[in-house]
Amino acid sequence: MSGSVRAVGRALHLPVTGPARGIRKATHAHGAGESGLGKLIELHGVNGAGDVMITVALASTVFFSVPTDEARGRVALYLAITMAPFTLLAPVIGPLLDRLPHGRRAAMAAAMLVRALLALLLSSAVVTGGIELYPAALGVLVASRAYGVVRSAVVPRLLPPKFSLVKANSRVTLGGLLATGIAAPIGAGLQALGPRYPLYGAFLIFVAGTFLSFSLPPKVDSAKGEHKALLAADADHLHGPHAKKAPRPGLRTVGTAVTHALAANASLRCLSGFLIFFLAFLLREHPLTGESAAVSLGIVGVSAGAGNALGTAVGAWLKQRAPEIIIVTVVAFVLGAAITAAIFFGAFLVACLAAVAGFAQALAKLSLDALIQRDVPELVRTSAFARSETLLQMAWVIGGGIGIALPLNGTLGLSVAAAIVATGWLTTVRGLLSAARRGGQARPRVA
């Protein structure tokens, strides 16, 4: 009898324990389990799942539930109220985290817990439509970026043997994408029950992430003597009469590769914000041939997601060689796709542009992370990631604002998209190629 009970118990647990063992085996492969990278991959998956739950709830409230003209106003208000303050608050994240060099696990747990509590607050706001929705959304965004900054700084400490930074970043990002892909339809199903249910799901996920943060190895907290990264303008005093009083390395001391790569990534992030908002409104009014507005948006969204996943997978496969060349190449591909889509505007080319843009953004961001991890000294790396994330978020907001403001004309819109990418590519290609020929800048010596 007891044997039968155990057999039934195993049968009931198998649907849960089987996939869990499979996920654990995949995330801990190739030495990632021993180094601790596997636990970071799992944590990033939890982060992505929670974020997509909140996105599903907010998208239905801010965008899909109202007419187009009113939706444009709501989205513009969302950008203004949540993103504008973020551009002022985000520069504080880096210096704040620099003061917690021995508390990165606690910082990641705090970012999870804050989002869990804000998800509960949002669960009431999405029903009542209260103004508290916007500051709560701002808090979610800031906490999400704080987590991202710490996560990027932690990766180099958890590298398995023979792992490149690009490959490690790709494994972490891919884990997040897979979790997002699994959680998105679950969130949509919860949304069908009511707008607050995806936020309840986000609450539970982020609570789990709070505890999972402390499962990371203690070595992620072993950062002795970190300081704040300084931009080129801030670093001027290093060469003046007070140089001996403030021997902190600035971003300028690591050469131009990082700053040029950041500019190129900013153009891609600006393009991403533009395409999200411009195509969302364009396809509501003018769906793809033979399709409804919802299906049209779904096609473009799936194309972008597939491209992003493919770019992340390619990043995991590529060896860490000349990330500058990778950035120059993928931005050039996006520029070609944008020009082609603008000239021969049509459903297929719009989907192709979304896929190429997603692919390029993923691979270029992985390469930028690798450059920062390679060229920026560990003393200032956390703050450097914070500043880069701030600039990229601002670029996304600018792109989104342009997308909302433009008339809903496909050829005009994609011409603007091509101009955005061309500006980023033409202003950075020479510097990136020069850096690649030099084989990358050596790490600067810190006085």
N, C-alpha and C positions, 0 to 999 in steps of 0.2 A: 504493500500500500504506500509506504513512504517513498519507494522508488518511483511509483507513478506520480506522486505529488511533485517530486523533484523534477521529473520529466516535463510535467505540465508547466512548472515554474520556469524551466529553461526555455520551453517553447514560447512562453509569454515574454521573457526577457530578450529573446533573440532579436526581434525587430529593433530593439534599442541598442543592445550590446554589440550586435553584429556590425552595424554601421559605425558605431563609436570606435570599435577596434580597428576598422578599416581606415577611419580618419586618423586615428593615432598612429597607425603604421605608416601612412603617407606623410604626415607632418614630421615624423621623427626619422625619416629615411636619410641615408647618406651622412650619418653623424649628427643630424640636427637634434636628435633626442639627447645625445650626450652633451652637446654644447649648450643646450637650452633654447636654440632657435625654434625648435618644434613647439615649445610652449608659447613663444611669441607669435608664431603663425596661428595657433589656436586662439590666442587672445585677440589678434587682429581680425580673425573671422567673427568672433563675438562682437567686436566693435562695428564691423561692416553690417552685420545682421541687425543690430540695434539702430544704426543710423538709417537703414533703408525703411524700417518700420516707421520712424518719425517722418521720413520723406513722403511715404505713401499717405500718411494722415494729413500732412500739411498741403500736399499737392491737391488733394481732393477738396480741401477747404479754401485755399487761396486761388486755385486756378479752374478746376473742372466744374465747380458747382455754380458758376455765374456766367452771364453772357460775356462775349469776347471783349467788348469795350470796358465793361466793369472789371473783367479779369485783368486787363492791362493796367488799370489803375491800381488794383490790389497788389499785383506783382511789383509794380513800381514802388508802392508804399512799403512792401516787404523788403525790397532792396534798400530803400532809403533808411528805414528804421532799424533794420538788423545789420546790414552790411556797413553802412557809414560809421556807426559807432565802433564796429569791429575793427575798422582801419585805424581807429585811435587806440583801441584796447590791445590789439594784437602785438604791437611792439613791446608791450609790457610783459608778454608771456615769456619771451626769451630771458630777459634779465631776472624775472621771478624764478624761472626754473634753474637759472644759473646759481641761484642761492640755495638750491636743493640738490647739490651734486651727489649727496648720499641718500637721496630719497626718491629715486626715480620710480620705484615700484609703488610707493605711496602716492606719487603724483599721478601715475596712470590710474590707480584705484580711485583717487579723488575725481578724476575726469569722468570715470564711469559712474560713480555715485551721483555726481552733480546731474548728469544726464538722466539718470533714473528718476531722481526727484522732479526734474523739470518735465519729464514725460508725464508724470502724474498731474502736474499743473496744466500742461497742454491738453490733457484729456478732458478737462472742464472747458478750456478756452475754445476748443474746436466745436463744441456743442453750442456754447453761448455766443461765440463770435466776439468775445471781449477783447479789449485792446491789450490785455496781458499776454495774448498770443505772441505778439511781436518781441517784447523783451525776453520772453521765455525762449523763443526761437533763437534770439541772439545769444543767450546763455548756452544753449545746446551747441551752437556753432563755435563759440569760443572754447568750450570744453573739448569739443571734437578736435579743434586745431591744436590745443594744448597736448592732448593725447598723441596726435600725429607728430608733433615736434619731439616729444620724449621718445616715441617709438623709433624715429629715424636715428636719434642719437644712440639708442641702445643696440641697434643691429651690429655695429662693428665689434661689440663686446661678446657677441654670441656666434661668431663665425665658426663653422666646422672646418676641419682641415681641408685644404685645397678648394675652399669655396671662395669665389670672387664676391666683391661687394654687390655688383650688378646681379649676380645669381641669387645672393641672399635676399636682396631687396625684392627681386622678382618672386621668390618663393613666398615671402610674407604678403606681398600685394596680391598674388594669385589666390592665396588662402582667403583673403578678404573678399575678392571678387566671387569666388565660389560660394562663400557664405551668403553674400548679397543675392546671388542668383537663386539660392534656395529659399532665402527669407522673403524675397519680393512677392512671389505668388502666395505665400502664407499671409503676408501683410495685406495683399489684395483680398484674400478670402476673409480676413478679419474685418477689413473695411466694409465688406458687404453686410456684416452684422451691425455696423455702426462706426462712426468716425473715431470714437474713443478707443475701440478695441485694439487697433495696431499700437496705440500708445501704451496700453496695458502690457502688450507683448514686449515693447521696447523697455518698459520698466523691469520686467523679469529678466530680460537679456542683460541689461546693464548691471543689475544686481549680481548676476552670475559673473560678469566681467570684473566687478569690484573684487570679488574673492579670488578670481583667477589671476589677477595682477600680482598677487603676493606669491603665486606659485613659480614666478620667474626666479632664476638663480640669483643668489645674493650678489654675484659679481657685477650685475648691471648697476649697482649702486656705488661701485668703487671708482669714483671719479675725484681725484685729489687736485685741488687747486684750480678749478675751472674759473674762467673769467668771462666777461661779456665781449662778444665779437663786435668789432668796430668797423663801420663802413669806411670807404676810402676817405671821405671828408672828415670823419672822426679821427682817422689815423694820422692826420697832419701833425698833431702835437708830438707824435712819436719821434719826429725828426727835428724837433725844436729844442729849446733850452731845457724843457721839462722831460726830455726823453728818458732820463734815468729814473725819474720819479714814477713813470707810468709805462713800464716795459710790456704792455699788453699787445699781442699781435692783432692786427686788423685784417679784414678781408683783402685789402690791397696787397698785403705782404705775401699772398699766395699766388700772385699773378692774375692774369685776365681770364683764364679758362672758366673759372666759376662764374664770374660776372657776365661773361658773354653767354654761357650756357643758361644762366638765369634769365637773361633777356629773351633768348630764343624760346624758353619754356613759357615765359610770360605771354608771348605772342600766341602760342598754342592754347594757353589757358584763357586768354581773351577770346580766341576763336570758339572755344568750348562754351563759354557763357553766351556768346552771340548766337551760336547755332541752337542752343537749348531754348532760348526765349524767342528768337525770330521764327524758327521752324515750328515751335509749339503754336504760336498764333497764326502763322501762315497756313499750316495744315488744318487748323480748325476751320478757317474760312475757305481754303482751297485744298481739299484733300487730294491725295495721289489718285491718279486715274483709276476709276472703277472701285475705289475703296472708300470706306467711311473715314471720318476724322480720327476716330479712336484707333482704327486699324492702321491708318497712315502714320500716326504718332508711334504706334507700336512697332511698325517696320523700321522706322528710323532709329528708335530707341534700341531695338534688338541689334541692328547693324552697328551702332556705336558701342554697345556692350560687347559684342563679339570681337570687334576690332580691338577694344581695350584688353580683353582677355588674351587675344592672340599676341598683342604687343608685350604683355606681361610674360607670356609663355616663351616668346622669343628671347626676352631679356634673361630668363632663367637658363636658356640654352647657350647664349652667347658668352664667350669668355670676356674677361675684363680687359679689353684692348681698345684704346682710343675712344672713350665715350664721346669725345668731341666730334669725331667722324660720324658716329651714330646719330647725334643730334642734328648735324648739318644735313645728313641724308634724309632723315624722316621728315624734317621740316620742308625740304625741297619737294618730297613726294606730296605732302599736303598742299603745298602751293600749286603744284600741277593739277591736283584733283579739284581744287577750288576754282581755278581758272577754267578748267574743262566744264565743270558743273554750271558755272556762270554763263558760259557761251552756249552750251547745249542743255539748258535747264530741262530736267525731266525727272520722273520718279526714280528710275534706276540710278542716275548719276547723283541724286540727292542721297540715296541710301549708301552709295559708294563713298561719297564724301564723308558721311557720318562714320563709316567703318574706318576709313583711312585716318580721319582725325582722331578717333579713339585709339587706334594702333599707335599713331605717332606720339600722342600725349603720354601714353603709358611708357613707351620705350624712352622718350626724351626725359621724362621725370625720373625714371630709374637711373639714367645716365647722369643726370644732375645730382642725384643723391650720391652716386658713386664718386663724382668729382669732389663734392663737399667732404665726403668721408675720406677721400684720398689726399686732398690738398689742404683742407682746413685743419689746423692742429686741434688735438682733443681738448685743449684748454678752452677753446671758444666754440666748439662744434655745436653744442646745444643752441646757443644764441644764434649761430649762423643759420641753422635750420629754421629757427623762429622767424628770422628776418626774411628768409627766402619764401617761407609759407605765407607771410604777410603780403609780400609783393605779388605772389601768384594769386592770392585771394582777391587782391585789389584789381588785378588784371581781369579776373573772371567777372567781377562786379561791373567794370567798365564795359566789357563785352556784352554783358546782359543788358545794361542800360542802352547801348547802341541798338541792340536787337529789338527792344521794346519801342524805341523812338522811331525806327524806320517804317516807311510805308510797306504794306504787305505785298511786295513785288519780288518774285523769286529771283529774277535776273539781277535786279538792283542789289538785293540782299547778299547774294553770293559773290557779287563783284566787290562789295564792301568786305566780305569775308576774305577774299583773295588779297585785298589791299592790306588787311591786318596781318596776314601771314607774311606777305612780301616785305612789309616793314621790318618785322622781326628777323626774317632770314637775311635780308640784305645788310642790315646793320650789325650782324653778328658773325656771318660766315667767314669773313677774313680773319677775325680774331680767333675763332675756334680752330680754323685750319692751321693758323700759325702755332697755336698751342699744341695741336696734335703733332706737328712736325718737330716740335721741341721735345716731344715725348712726355708732355705733362710737366707741371712745375713740381719741383721737389718740396718736401715739407720744410717750412721755414724753421730756423732755429729760434727758440724762445730764450730771451735773455734771463 
